[in-house]
Amino acid sequence: MHLRPLLVCLAATWLAGCELLPEAPFGQPARSSSTTSAAAAATGCHAGMPGFANEECLLNDWVAFGLASQRGNRAWRDAMLSRLEGPGAERRLARAVALAWGSEGEWDRASELYKADLHAAPVELQPLLRYWLNELEGRRAMAGRLATSNQALADLEEQTAAMEEENAALAEKLEALTAIEQSINLRQQNE
């Protein structure tokens, strides 16, 4: 009979699902996403230029900038890169984010900037930047493999063309030798 109350509690918890579980870990106040969004909007998050100064909006601003870089066209990227000129780790890292979504030729420069200044970013931002660097390195590696495959294919096509030419030349020689042999055979038959 002592198990009956325990089973009733477990059944009620199971039926209620996640609604009875706390939203935040114990000891931390629960914040709703609308409160977080409202706080982000009130504090000016999603600035046009990401930086390190506003700790409340650090991740929001950098994620928004990363998405804008990914969606931006060449004109947007060029305008942003000119606005991001200058010294400072935050500007160089922002240039890296913008360059990472540019042409393949810009990927090398983006990688160099990430690697040079990643350590200077705030600790909370470093995992995101490291993720973006790893994603960029993955794209660079795939592009390298594609270029190698394309070169190998071009080499194979070149070799095939050379072999076809050699085969045609050998076929001509074989025809000439066959004609000579037939001529010799005809002479021997006529004699």
MODELLER restraints for C-alpha pairs under 7 A, 6 or more apart:
rsr = mdl.restraints
at = mdl.atoms
rsr.add(forms.Gaussian(group=physical.xy_distance, feature=features.Distance(at['CA:23:A'], at['CA:30:A']), mean=5.73, stdev=0.5))
rsr.add(forms.Gaussian(group=physical.xy_distance, feature=features.Distance(at['CA:24:A'], at['CA:30:A']), mean=4.96, stdev=0.5))
rsr.add(forms.Gaussian(group=physical.xy_distance, feature=features.Distance(at['CA:40:A'], at['CA:57:A']), mean=6.50, stdev=0.5))
rsr.add(forms.Gaussian(group=physical.xy_distance, feature=features.Distance(at['CA:45:A'], at['CA:57:A']), mean=5.09, stdev=0.5))
rsr.add(forms.Gaussian(group=physical.xy_distance, feature=features.Distance(at['CA:45:A'], at['CA:60:A']), mean=6.48, stdev=0.5))
rsr.add(forms.Gaussian(group=physical.xy_distance, feature=features.Distance(at['CA:45:A'], at['CA:61:A']), mean=5.84, stdev=0.5))
rsr.add(forms.Gaussian(group=physical.xy_distance, feature=features.Distance(at['CA:46:A'], at['CA:60:A']), mean=6.19, stdev=0.5))
rsr.add(forms.Gaussian(group=physical.xy_distance, feature=features.Distance(at['CA:46:A'], at['CA:61:A']), mean=4.37, stdev=0.5))
rsr.add(forms.Gaussian(group=physical.xy_distance, feature=features.Distance(at['CA:46:A'], at['CA:64:A']), mean=5.99, stdev=0.5))
rsr.add(forms.Gaussian(group=physical.xy_distance, feature=features.Distance(at['CA:47:A'], at['CA:61:A']), mean=6.00, stdev=0.5))
rsr.add(forms.Gaussian(group=physical.xy_distance, feature=features.Distance(at['CA:50:A'], at['CA:61:A']), mean=5.45, stdev=0.5))
rsr.add(forms.Gaussian(group=physical.xy_distance, feature=features.Distance(at['CA:50:A'], at['CA:62:A']), mean=5.53, stdev=0.5))
rsr.add(forms.Gaussian(group=physical.xy_distance, feature=features.Distance(at['CA:50:A'], at['CA:65:A']), mean=6.64, stdev=0.5))
rsr.add(forms.Gaussian(group=physical.xy_distance, feature=features.Distance(at['CA:50:A'], at['CA:94:A']), mean=6.90, stdev=0.5))
rsr.add(forms.Gaussian(group=physical.xy_distance, feature=features.Distance(at['CA:51:A'], at['CA:90:A']), mean=5.75, stdev=0.5))
rsr.add(forms.Gaussian(group=physical.xy_distance, feature=features.Distance(at['CA:52:A'], at['CA:58:A']), mean=6.37, stdev=0.5))
rsr.add(forms.Gaussian(group=physical.xy_distance, feature=features.Distance(at['CA:52:A'], at['CA:90:A']), mean=6.57, stdev=0.5))
rsr.add(forms.Gaussian(group=physical.xy_distance, feature=features.Distance(at['CA:52:A'], at['CA:122:A']), mean=6.90, stdev=0.5))
rsr.add(forms.Gaussian(group=physical.xy_distance, feature=features.Distance(at['CA:59:A'], at['CA:125:A']), mean=6.44, stdev=0.5))
rsr.add(forms.Gaussian(group=physical.xy_distance, feature=features.Distance(at['CA:66:A'], at['CA:97:A']), mean=6.19, stdev=0.5))
rsr.add(forms.Gaussian(group=physical.xy_distance, feature=features.Distance(at['CA:69:A'], at['CA:77:A']), mean=6.98, stdev=0.5))
rsr.add(forms.Gaussian(group=physical.xy_distance, feature=features.Distance(at['CA:69:A'], at['CA:97:A']), mean=6.85, stdev=0.5))
rsr.add(forms.Gaussian(group=physical.xy_distance, feature=features.Distance(at['CA:69:A'], at['CA:98:A']), mean=5.14, stdev=0.5))
rsr.add(forms.Gaussian(group=physical.xy_distance, feature=features.Distance(at['CA:69:A'], at['CA:101:A']), mean=6.27, stdev=0.5))
rsr.add(forms.Gaussian(group=physical.xy_distance, feature=features.Distance(at['CA:70:A'], at['CA:101:A']), mean=5.48, stdev=0.5))
rsr.add(forms.Gaussian(group=physical.xy_distance, feature=features.Distance(at['CA:77:A'], at['CA:98:A']), mean=6.31, stdev=0.5))
rsr.add(forms.Gaussian(group=physical.xy_distance, feature=features.Distance(at['CA:81:A'], at['CA:95:A']), mean=6.07, stdev=0.5))
rsr.add(forms.Gaussian(group=physical.xy_distance, feature=features.Distance(at['CA:84:A'], at['CA:91:A']), mean=5.52, stdev=0.5))
rsr.add(forms.Gaussian(group=physical.xy_distance, feature=features.Distance(at['CA:84:A'], at['CA:95:A']), mean=6.30, stdev=0.5))
rsr.add(forms.Gaussian(group=physical.xy_distance, feature=features.Distance(at['CA:89:A'], at['CA:117:A']), mean=5.61, stdev=0.5))
rsr.add(forms.Gaussian(group=physical.xy_distance, feature=features.Distance(at['CA:89:A'], at['CA:120:A']), mean=6.33, stdev=0.5))
rsr.add(forms.Gaussian(group=physical.xy_distance, feature=features.Distance(at['CA:92:A'], at['CA:113:A']), mean=6.18, stdev=0.5))
rsr.add(forms.Gaussian(group=physical.xy_distance, feature=features.Distance(at['CA:93:A'], at['CA:113:A']), mean=6.27, stdev=0.5))
rsr.add(forms.Gaussian(group=physical.xy_distance, feature=features.Distance(at['CA:93:A'], at['CA:114:A']), mean=5.96, stdev=0.5))
rsr.add(forms.Gaussian(group=physical.xy_distance, feature=features.Distance(at['CA:93:A'], at['CA:117:A']), mean=6.57, stdev=0.5))
rsr.add(forms.Gaussian(group=physical.xy_distance, feature=features.Distance(at['CA:96:A'], at['CA:110:A']), mean=4.19, stdev=0.5))
rsr.add(forms.Gaussian(group=physical.xy_distance, feature=features.Distance(at['CA:96:A'], at['CA:111:A']), mean=6.98, stdev=0.5))
rsr.add(forms.Gaussian(group=physical.xy_distance, feature=features.Distance(at['CA:96:A'], at['CA:113:A']), mean=5.62, stdev=0.5))
rsr.add(forms.Gaussian(group=physical.xy_distance, feature=features.Distance(at['CA:96:A'], at['CA:114:A']), mean=6.00, stdev=0.5))
rsr.add(forms.Gaussian(group=physical.xy_distance, feature=features.Distance(at['CA:97:A'], at['CA:110:A']), mean=6.98, stdev=0.5))
rsr.add(forms.Gaussian(group=physical.xy_distance, feature=features.Distance(at['CA:99:A'], at['CA:106:A']), mean=5.57, stdev=0.5))
rsr.add(forms.Gaussian(group=physical.xy_distance, feature=features.Distance(at['CA:99:A'], at['CA:107:A']), mean=6.30, stdev=0.5))
rsr.add(forms.Gaussian(group=physical.xy_distance, feature=features.Distance(at['CA:99:A'], at['CA:110:A']), mean=5.34, stdev=0.5))
rsr.add(forms.Gaussian(group=physical.xy_distance, feature=features.Distance(at['CA:100:A'], at['CA:106:A']), mean=6.76, stdev=0.5))
rsr.add(forms.Gaussian(group=physical.xy_distance, feature=features.Distance(at['CA:100:A'], at['CA:107:A']), mean=5.26, stdev=0.5))
rsr.add(forms.Gaussian(group=physical.xy_distance, feature=features.Distance(at['CA:100:A'], at['CA:110:A']), mean=5.40, stdev=0.5))
rsr.add(forms.Gaussian(group=physical.xy_distance, feature=features.Distance(at['CA:100:A'], at['CA:136:A']), mean=6.51, stdev=0.5))
rsr.add(forms.Gaussian(group=physical.xy_distance, feature=features.Distance(at['CA:111:A'], at['CA:133:A']), mean=6.60, stdev=0.5))
rsr.add(forms.Gaussian(group=physical.xy_distance, feature=features.Distance(at['CA:114:A'], at['CA:133:A']), mean=6.49, stdev=0.5))
rsr.add(forms.Gaussian(group=physical.xy_distance, feature=features.Distance(at['CA:118:A'], at['CA:126:A']), mean=6.48, stdev=0.5))
rsr.add(forms.Gaussian(group=physical.xy_distance, feature=features.Distance(at['CA:118:A'], at['CA:129:A']), mean=6.95, stdev=0.5))
